[in-house]
């Protein structure tokens, strides 16, 4: 896995001083990596730049300066960096109204069994969700989910071939959506997959 190292993390004062420049760049990068999945879900595909930004932001918001604590953040967020032949994403359920959002968190229980990547003529790639993001006792999910899609060699070659249609699909009983993977988002993922080889 192409992990983030400690020497890539700027000291807090330097990051804070340079943050406007970094913010402009990461805003551009994330815009190329956002995929609406129906009216209330969004996938943001992670790479080294997005993960490094999250580490910096967590250190800034929590005022984390001590090296051991910074290393803990690096180790934690490194789990989001995609591995070989892997797509990594943050899935967000974006509902503004708190009461409506709480209702959706319950309705979407079991979502981890209903998200996949479909590539023309290949077996579907199921999303593998991070454990602990569903509360079994309360039968609800978290509004932010981390999910991975591990590709076989054939699926990898298929997604690199831009002429082969691909889409992310949700088929939950309470929510169905299909988002075609194309243009800048697909190009960003192709770059990630080639970089991970």
C-alpha positions in Angstrom: 0.0 0.0 0.0 1.3 3.5 -0.9 1.0 4.8 2.6 1.4 8.4 3.8 4.7 8.9 5.8 5.3 11.2 8.7 7.7 13.3 6.7 4.9 14.3 4.4 3.0 16.0 7.2 3.8 19.6 7.7 4.3 21.2 11.1 1.0 22.7 12.3 2.1 26.3 12.1 3.4 25.8 8.5 0.2 24.1 7.4 -2.0 26.8 9.0 0.0 29.5 7.2 -0.1 27.7 3.9 -3.7 26.4 4.2 -5.4 28.8 1.8 -3.1 27.5 -1.0 -3.6 23.9 0.0 -7.4 24.4 0.3 -7.7 25.7 -3.3 -5.8 22.7 -4.6 -7.7 20.1 -2.6 -11.0 21.7 -3.5 -10.1 21.2 -7.2 -8.9 17.6 -6.6 -12.1 16.6 -4.6 -14.4 18.1 -7.2 -12.9 15.7 -9.8 -13.5 12.8 -7.3 -17.1 13.4 -6.3 -19.9 11.2 -7.7 -23.5 11.8 -6.8 -25.3 8.5 -6.1 -28.9 9.5 -6.2 -30.3 12.6 -4.4 -28.8 12.0 -0.9 -25.6 10.0 -1.3 -22.2 11.1 -2.5 -19.0 9.1 -3.1 -15.7 10.9 -2.7 -12.9 8.8 -4.0 -9.8 8.9 -1.8 -6.1 9.1 -2.9 -2.9 10.1 -1.2 -3.7 13.8 -1.6 -7.1 13.7 -0.1 -5.9 11.5 2.8 -2.9 13.8 3.5 -5.4 16.7 3.6 -7.6 15.0 6.1 -4.6 14.3 8.4 -3.5 17.9 8.2 -7.1 19.1 8.9 -7.5 16.8 11.8 -4.3 18.0 13.4 -5.3 21.6 12.8 -8.9 21.3 14.2 -7.7 19.2 17.2 -4.5 21.3 17.7 -2.4 18.1 17.5 1.3 18.9 17.7 3.0 16.1 19.6 4.7 13.6 17.3 3.1 10.5 18.8 -0.4 12.0 18.4 0.4 13.1 14.8 1.6 9.5 14.1 -1.6 8.1 15.5 -3.6 10.3 13.0 -1.3 9.2 10.1 -1.8 5.5 11.0 -5.5 5.9 11.4 -6.1 7.8 8.1 -3.7 5.6 6.1 -6.4 3.0 6.1 -8.2 5.2 3.5 -5.3 5.1 1.0 -6.3 2.7 -1.8 -4.1 -0.4 -2.1 -3.2 -2.3 -5.2 -6.1 -2.7 -7.7 -8.4 -1.1 -5.1 -10.8 1.9 -5.1 -11.3 3.6 -1.8 -14.1 6.0 -1.1 -15.9 8.0 1.6 -19.7 7.6 1.2 -21.7 10.4 2.7 -25.5 10.5 3.3 -26.1 14.2 2.9 -29.4 15.2 4.4 -29.5 18.7 6.0 -32.5 18.3 8.3 -31.5 16.5 11.4 -34.8 14.7 11.9 -35.0 13.6 8.3 -31.3 12.5 8.5 -32.0 10.3 11.6 -34.9 8.7 9.7 -32.6 7.9 6.8 -29.9 6.5 9.1 -32.4 3.9 10.3 -34.0 3.2 6.9 -30.6 2.6 5.3 -29.6 -0.1 7.8 -27.9 -2.9 5.9 -26.5 -0.6 3.3 -23.2 -2.5 3.4 -24.9 -5.4 1.5 -26.3 -3.1 -1.2 -23.5 -1.1 -2.9 -21.4 -2.4 -5.8 -19.4 -1.4 -8.8 -20.6 -2.8 -12.1 -18.3 -2.9 -15.1 -19.5 -4.2 -18.5 -19.2 -7.9 -18.9 -17.5 -8.4 -15.5 -18.7 -9.8 -12.2 -20.0 -7.0 -9.9 -17.5 -5.6 -7.3 -19.2 -5.5 -3.9 -18.3 -2.6 -1.6 -16.5 -3.6 1.5 -17.5 -1.3 4.3 -15.4 -0.5 7.4 -16.6 -2.4 10.4 -18.3 -0.5 13.2 -20.3 1.9 11.1 -23.6 0.3 11.7 -25.1 0.1 15.2 -26.7 -3.3 15.4 -28.6 -2.6 18.6 -30.0 0.7 17.3 -30.4 -0.6 13.7 -28.9 2.5 12.2 -25.9 3.5 10.1 -23.5 6.4 10.3 -23.9 9.3 7.9 -20.2 8.8 6.8 -19.0 5.4 5.6 -15.6 4.2 4.4 -15.8 1.7 1.6 -13.4 -0.2 -0.6 -13.8 -2.0 -3.9 -11.2 -4.7 -4.6 -10.7 -5.4 -8.3 -9.6 -8.6 -9.9 -7.0 -8.4 -12.7 -9.8 -8.7 -15.2 -11.9 -6.0 -13.5 -8.9 -3.8 -13.3 -8.2 -4.1 -17.1 -11.9 -3.5 -17.8 -12.1 -0.2 -15.8 -8.9 1.0 -17.4 -10.6 0.6 -20.8 -12.6 3.8 -21.0 -14.9 2.3 -23.7 -16.3 -0.2 -21.2 -19.2 1.3 -19.2 -19.0 1.3 -15.4 -21.3 2.4 -12.7 -21.8 2.5 -9.0 -25.1 1.0 -7.9 -27.1 1.0 -4.7 -30.0 -1.5 -4.5 -31.2 -1.1 -0.9 -34.9 -1.7 -0.4 -35.3 1.9 0.8 -33.0 3.5 -1.7 -31.9 2.7 -5.3 -29.5 4.7 -7.4 -27.1 4.2 -10.3 -24.3 6.6 -11.1 -22.3 6.1 -14.4 -18.6 6.4 -13.9 -17.2 8.6 -16.6 -15.3 11.8 -17.5 -13.0 13.3 -14.9 -14.0 11.0 -12.1 -13.1 7.9 -14.1 -9.9 9.4 -15.2 -9.0 10.2 -11.6 -9.6 6.6 -10.6 -7.7 5.3 -13.6 -4.7 7.4 -12.4 -5.0 6.0 -8.9 -5.2 2.4 -10.1 -2.1 2.9 -12.3 -0.2 4.5 -9.5 -1.0 1.6 -7.1 0.5 -1.0 -9.4 
